[in-house]
Amino acid sequence: MANDITSDDNCICLWRFESGSMLVDEQGNDDLTLSGEWAPPLEDTTVYHEGGCSAKFTDGLEYPYVIEDYNQSAEFPLKWDDGEGTKTTFSWVAWIYPTDYAGDRPIFGRMILNGNGDDMCVFIKSDTDTIGFIIWDDKVDSGIEIAYDAWNHIGITHDTETQTLTMRVYNESTGIADTYQTSMTGDHLVEVTSAPWAIGNYDEQGDVRIDEVAVFDDVLTPAEIDQIRAGTFGSGGGEEQTTGDGGGISTFFSGCTF
């Protein structure tokens, strides 16, 4: 069953990475661009999760997809907009299939290519193989392990009213979903940034395939993230699906880790 993500008015962008239309935003007007036309991400029609294709990035070879801040739609979360941006509530979801990582590797989000700076992005922490979130030069580690050579579904949300950051990670090889939640304080607040939106980070992303990335301007619940992962979102599926392949669900909450 396929998601009907585009029926949600709070969905700002949806990139399905289908062959021949890798750059297309199927929801709005935020088509991706190539940061290196001479080395675009590969179309992988063999290893994919949704549809019939995924975007394949090889460490140091394929340049990322990007949208510069000034080219993003007005509704795009974390948009700097010449210092006038105010939208810091968001949800991001994506499927990732990492095969090789060395060092802390950004995967997608708002980031300066080839290094940190005004970054707000998802990354894999190499020494623990866990999902985290980079805020400026700090790193929030969820402690949730991802699987290599397997598909993982990632959901990241931020609620501006409560300054709550939530990460939900589903490991398809085990059928287990975990949730990490923390309150942001002091200098570690999520704020607008002029960094471009990027999927893949040249010379830092390791080897990874990415499929079906969506951006929302509201906070998805864990149940809604699970529905997107299960392919029932917006299709009247109704019930939360939290297990797969006989696996269970494990949820934990923690304080901020930098």
C-alpha positions in Angstrom: 0.0 0.0 0.0 1.4 3.4 -1.0 1.3 6.6 1.1 -0.8 9.5 0.1 1.5 12.1 1.7 0.6 14.8 -0.8 -3.0 14.9 0.7 -1.6 16.4 3.9 -1.6 20.2 3.6 1.3 20.4 6.1 3.6 18.4 3.8 5.8 21.0 2.1 8.1 18.8 0.0 8.2 15.2 -1.1 11.0 13.7 -3.1 10.4 10.1 -4.2 13.6 9.7 -6.2 12.1 7.9 -9.2 14.2 7.2 -12.3 14.0 10.1 -14.7 12.5 12.5 -12.1 15.1 12.4 -9.3 15.0 16.2 -8.7 11.2 16.6 -8.6 9.3 17.8 -5.6 5.9 16.0 -6.0 4.2 18.1 -3.3 5.3 21.7 -3.9 7.7 23.9 -5.8 11.0 22.8 -4.1 12.7 20.8 -6.9 16.2 19.8 -6.0 19.3 20.9 -7.9 22.6 19.2 -8.6 25.5 20.7 -6.6 27.9 18.9 -9.0 26.5 18.3 -12.4 29.6 16.3 -13.3 29.0 13.9 -10.4 25.2 13.5 -9.7 23.8 10.9 -7.3 23.2 7.6 -9.0 19.8 6.2 -9.9 19.6 2.8 -8.2 16.8 0.7 -9.6 18.1 -2.5 -7.8 18.2 -1.4 -4.2 15.3 0.8 -3.3 12.4 0.9 -0.8 9.6 2.9 -2.4 8.5 3.0 -6.0 11.3 1.6 -8.3 14.4 3.7 -7.5 16.5 5.3 -4.8 19.3 7.9 -4.8 22.7 6.3 -4.3 25.6 8.3 -2.8 29.2 7.0 -2.7 31.7 8.6 -0.3 33.7 11.3 -2.2 32.1 10.5 -5.6 28.5 11.7 -5.9 27.7 15.3 -5.0 24.5 16.0 -3.0 21.2 17.3 -4.1 20.6 20.9 -2.8 18.2 23.8 -2.6 19.7 27.1 -1.6 17.9 29.1 1.0 16.9 31.8 -1.4 15.3 29.3 -3.8 13.2 27.6 -1.1 9.4 28.1 -0.9 8.2 30.5 1.8 6.8 27.6 3.8 10.1 25.7 4.0 11.0 25.0 7.7 14.1 26.7 9.0 14.3 29.0 6.0 16.5 32.0 6.9 14.8 34.3 4.4 17.3 37.2 4.9 16.9 37.0 8.6 13.1 37.1 8.5 12.5 33.4 8.8 10.5 32.2 11.9 9.4 28.6 11.0 11.3 26.2 13.3 8.6 23.6 13.8 9.1 20.7 11.4 9.0 17.0 10.7 11.4 15.2 8.3 11.1 11.5 7.3 13.2 9.4 5.0 14.4 5.8 4.3 18.1 5.3 4.4 20.3 2.2 3.5 23.8 2.8 4.7 26.6 0.4 3.6 29.8 2.1 4.8 30.4 4.9 7.2 33.6 6.3 8.7 33.4 9.4 10.9 30.3 11.3 11.8 28.4 11.5 8.6 25.6 14.0 7.7 22.8 12.4 5.6 20.2 15.1 5.0 19.0 18.4 6.4 20.2 22.0 6.3 23.9 22.0 6.1 27.0 23.6 4.7 28.6 21.2 2.3 32.1 19.9 3.2 31.9 20.8 6.8 29.8 22.0 9.7 28.7 25.6 10.3 25.1 26.6 10.3 24.0 23.0 10.2 20.7 21.5 11.3 20.9 18.0 9.9 20.6 14.2 10.5 23.8 12.3 10.9 25.2 8.8 11.8 27.6 8.8 14.7 30.3 6.4 13.5 31.7 5.2 16.8 28.3 4.0 18.0 26.4 3.6 14.7 23.6 5.6 16.1 21.3 8.3 14.6 21.8 11.9 15.8 21.0 15.5 15.0 23.6 18.3 14.4 22.6 21.7 15.8 25.2 24.3 14.8 28.4 22.7 16.0 26.8 20.4 18.6 25.6 16.9 18.2 22.6 15.3 19.8 23.0 11.5 19.9 19.8 9.5 20.1 21.6 6.3 21.2 19.4 4.4 18.7 21.5 2.1 16.5 20.9 1.8 12.8 21.4 -1.3 10.6 24.0 -1.4 7.8 23.1 -3.1 4.5 19.4 -2.8 5.5 16.7 -0.2 5.3 16.0 2.1 8.2 13.2 4.6 8.5 14.1 7.9 10.1 11.6 10.4 11.5 12.8 13.7 13.1 10.5 16.3 14.6 10.9 19.6 16.4 8.1 21.4 18.3 8.9 25.1 18.7 6.4 25.7 21.5 8.0 23.1 23.8 11.5 23.1 22.3 11.2 19.3 22.0 13.3 17.4 19.5 12.2 13.8 18.8 13.9 11.1 16.7 12.1 7.9 15.7 14.1 5.2 14.0 12.8 1.9 12.6 15.2 -0.9 11.8 13.5 -3.0 9.1 15.9 -6.0 9.6 14.7 -6.4 13.2 11.2 -4.8 13.0 11.9 -2.7 16.0 11.2 1.1 16.3 12.8 3.3 19.0 12.0 6.8 20.0 14.4 9.4 21.6 13.1 12.7 22.9 14.8 15.7 24.5 14.2 19.3 25.4 16.5 21.8 23.8 17.9 24.5 26.1 20.3 27.4 26.3 22.6 27.7 23.2 21.3 24.4 21.8 18.0 25.7 20.3 16.8 24.8 16.8 16.8 28.0 14.8 16.5 29.2 11.2 19.7 29.0 9.2 20.9 30.2 5.8 22.5 26.8 5.1 21.0 25.1 2.0 18.8 22.1 2.3 20.9 19.1 1.2 20.4 15.4 0.7 23.8 13.6 0.9 26.9 15.5 1.8 29.9 15.3 -0.5 33.0 13.7 1.0 31.2 13.2 4.2 28.1 11.1 3.6 29.7 7.7 3.4 28.0 5.2 1.2 24.2 5.4 1.5 21.0 5.0 -0.5 18.2 7.4 0.3 14.5 7.0 -0.6 11.2 8.9 -0.2 12.2 12.1 1.8 9.4 14.3 3.0 9.3 17.7 4.9 6.4 18.8 6.9 5.8 22.2 8.7 4.1 20.6 11.7 4.9 17.9 14.3 4.1 14.4 13.2 3.2 12.0 16.0 5.0 8.6 16.3 1.9 7.0 15.0 1.9 9.1 11.9 5.6 8.5 11.3 4.9 4.8 11.6 2.0 5.1 9.1 4.4 6.7 6.6 6.9 3.9 7.2 4.1 1.3 6.8 2.7 3.0 3.6 -0.7 3.7 5.1 -0.4 7.5 5.7 -3.3 9.4 4.3 -4.8 6.3 2.8 -7.4 5.5 5.5 -5.2 2.8 7.1 -6.2 4.2 10.5 -4.3 1.9 12.8 -0.8 2.5 14.0 1.7 -0.2 12.9 4.6 -0.5 15.2 6.0 -3.9 14.4 7.4 -5.8 11.5 8.8 -9.2 10.8 7.5 -10.3 14.2 9.5 -7.6 16.0 8.4 -5.3 18.8 8.6 -1.7 19.7 10.9 -0.1 22.2 10.5 3.5 23.3 12.8 5.5 25.5 13.2 9.1 26.5 16.3 10.9 27.5 17.8 14.3 28.3 19.9 16.3 26.0 23.2 14.8 24.9 25.9 17.0 23.4 
